[in-house]
Amino acid sequence: MIAPYNEVIMLSIFVFFLGAVCSVSRRNLIMILVGVEIMLNAAGIALIGGSLRWGVLDGQVFVIFIMALAAAEVSVGLALIIYSHKRTGSVNSDAYSQLRG
C-alpha cells in the first residue's frame, strides 16, 4: 500500500521543520550537523514521494546523490569539529570567534 502524496509531503515538511529547529536552537556543533542531516533526509522523503506519485525514477536517483552528499558532508564536518575541538577545547559554537579577525 502506497501512502497518499499529501501525507508524504506533510511528513517531509514536519521532518524538515524538526531539523531546522535542531540546527537553529542548539549551540553544540555536532547537534547542528545532525539537524542539517535531518533536513537532507526530509528532502529525500519529498523526492521519493514525488517519484512515486508521477511514476518516474528521477527522484530516487536524486536521493542516492543526496545520500552521497550527506556522507561527504558528515565526514568533512566531523573532521572540522574535531580540529576545532583540539584547538579550542570546546564544541560550543559560541567559542569560535577567532575567525572574525
N, C-alpha and C positions, 0 to 999 in steps of 0.2 A: 504494500500500500504506500502510495506516494503522498506526502503531506501537501496541503494546499499552498500555493505560491505565496499568498498573503501571510500565512503563518511562518513560512521560512524567512520572509523579509522582516517580519516583526522580530523573530528570533535574532536575526543578524543585527538589526538596529539595537536591540537590548544588549547583546554581547559587545557591540562596538561602544555603546554608552558605558558599560562596565569597565572596559579597557581605558576609555578616556578619563573616567573618574579616577581609576587607579593611577594613571600616568600623571594627572594634574594634582591630586591630593597628597601623594606620597613624597617624602624627601629622600628616601633611600633609592640609590641609583639602580639597584637590582630590581626593585619593585616598579620603577619607571620602565625598565626594559621589559618586564613581564606585561605591563599594561600595553606597550606597543605590540607585543606578540599577540595579545588577545585581540587587539584591533585588526591585525592582519588575518587572524582566524575568522573574524566576523566578515571581512571582505571575501574570504574564501567561501564561507557559507552562502553569501549572497550570489557569488558567481556560480556555485553548484546549483542553487535554486533556479537561477535563470537558465542554466544549461539544461536542467530537467524540464523546465517549462516549455522552452522552444525546441527541444529535441536536437540540439547541436552539441558538439563536443568541445567547442571553443572555451567555454567556461571551465571545464575540467582541466584543460591544458593550462590555462592561466593559473589555476590553483596549484598545479605542480610547480610552476615558476615561482609563485608566492611562497611555497614551502621551501624551495631552494634559497630564495632571498631571505627568508626568516632564519634559516640555518646559518647563512653567511653573516647576517646581522647579529645574531646571538654570539657567534664566535668572535667577531671584531669587538662587539660591545663588552663582552666579558673580559677580553684582553685589556681593553681600555680601563675598565673598572678595576681590575687587578693592579695595573700600573699606577692608577690614581690612588688606590689604597696604599700601595707601598710608598708613594710619595708624600701623602698627607696623613695616613693612618686612619682614615675615615671613609665610609661610603655615603655619608650625608651630602646631599647636593649643595648645601649652604657653605661647605668647607672649601669649595673650589672657586675662589675669587682671584686666583693667581693669573688667570688668562686675560684679565682685563688690561693690564699694563703692558 
